[in-house]
């Protein structure tokens, strides 16, 4: 009986742009990187896989194929024999590097906890406004580090500080005015801890902290805090690919009286709504939101709240670039993102990595592979200095899309270098 053709594998070759010989060469190269020696894959092997003559390749071929396409054997169209054992996932360099970032996070967390003076927060007695101000001072200090480091270490420090505030709320005495201020400070800290957890890739923790911040905001009568949390929840929904939910939450934040009274917050909300509308393909609403953001930002005066201190003209330009990217306007997206990078202050190290990846993605989507690789290389070079799983995720997505262009020498070199370094 004739074997069934492997249409899934054939489609992957087309999607990634490989000829039979190019895939065979890539299998050999990947095998050498994984096992320390090349295998003897030829274009004849590839033709036999596609023809269905071989339903389950040997592991020396199958593991590199998994690495190249990022798919399971079944997703590549292979059917295991009863005696076949599914090979383990391909070995990657990144997990080997994990202990170093973990140790660095722990080191940063210990140092920050000491520098913030968390031990100075009272644990008993009657509290006054000065004690509340000491608690409030924690958040601006944390955000100074967030801009440079990302949330990888900071959510642990913020959570530790929040536990101390919980103790204060339950074991100290205070008047009604101080109580409201305490709940507001606790909510500010919970919202910040939620943001750091979000950036660190700990979405379940982030959701719990955001909910706590909303509750504290209600108890404190702090509408600005509640609008801020709605904005962050909208961002989280978008990260989880719940775009319509993100738009609805963002709209609720825009409609609050507190947001309307703060140009800084309103500008951010409009920018994020623009990205949301763009992701759903609504060009008109995306453009309208960007225009609103620009108009309201021009009315901003004085200094923003600590958590909004990242909202500079560079950030607005970067968010506009993200909106144009989602609309498929790759040329405009990369131009705006390049301008954002030019304007970005040195202290915003994490955002520099983020927007460098964004520009690389826009260049890649626009077909400029050579420049995309160069930009991606810059992102990898500086990414190790920040602790942000969110950015690492964007880099991983970019690397995965580079695999589709692995037949282009520059892309192949980039993939090889990042595999070897575990970047």
Secondary structure, DSSP 8 states (H G I E B T S, - for coil): ------HHHHHHHHHHT--HHHHHHHHHHHHHHHHSS-----HHHHHHHHHTS-SS--HHHHHHHHHHH---TGGGT----TT---------SGGGGHHHHHHHHHHHHHHHHHHTTGGGS-SSSB--HHHHHHHHHHHHHHHHHHHHH-HHHHHHHHHHHHHHHHHHHHHSB--HHHHHHHHHHHHHHHHHHHHHHHHTT-HHHHHHHHHHHHHHHHHHT-HHHHHHHHHHHHHHHHHTT-HHHHHHHHHHHHTSHHHHH-HHHHHHHHHHHHHHHHHTT-HHHHHHHHHHHHHHHTT--S---GGGTT-SHHHHHHHHHHHHHHTT-HHHHHHHHHHHHHH--TT-HHHHHHHHHHHHHHHHHTT-HHHHHHHHHHHHHHHTTS--HHHHHHHHHHHHHHHTTTTSHHHHHHHHHHHHHT-
